[in-house]
Amino acid sequence: MWQEVLEKELEKMLDKVLKSTVNDPISESRALFFTRVRNSI
């Protein structure tokens, strides 16, 4: 159950990160990291 909640929260965070990362390499790598984390769940 908590896993679903966590995934939804990660989705929201990813959306924010991806929207705020236009031409920002640091944020881009962070977004990639979050994606990797999400995929490993």
Contacts in CASP RR format, 6 or more apart in sequence:
PFRMAT RR
TARGET T0000
AUTHOR 0000-0000-0000
METHOD contacts of the structure
MODEL  1
MWQEVLEKELEKMLDKVLKSTVNDPISESRALFFTRVRNSI
3 41 0 8 1.000
6 41 0 8 1.000
7 38 0 8 1.000
7 41 0 8 1.000
10 34 0 8 1.000
10 37 0 8 1.000
10 38 0 8 1.000
10 41 0 8 1.000
11 38 0 8 1.000
13 34 0 8 1.000
14 31 0 8 1.000
14 34 0 8 1.000
14 35 0 8 1.000
14 38 0 8 1.000
17 27 0 8 1.000
17 30 0 8 1.000
17 31 0 8 1.000
17 34 0 8 1.000
18 31 0 8 1.000
20 27 0 8 1.000
21 27 0 8 1.000
21 28 0 8 1.000
21 30 0 8 1.000
21 31 0 8 1.000
END
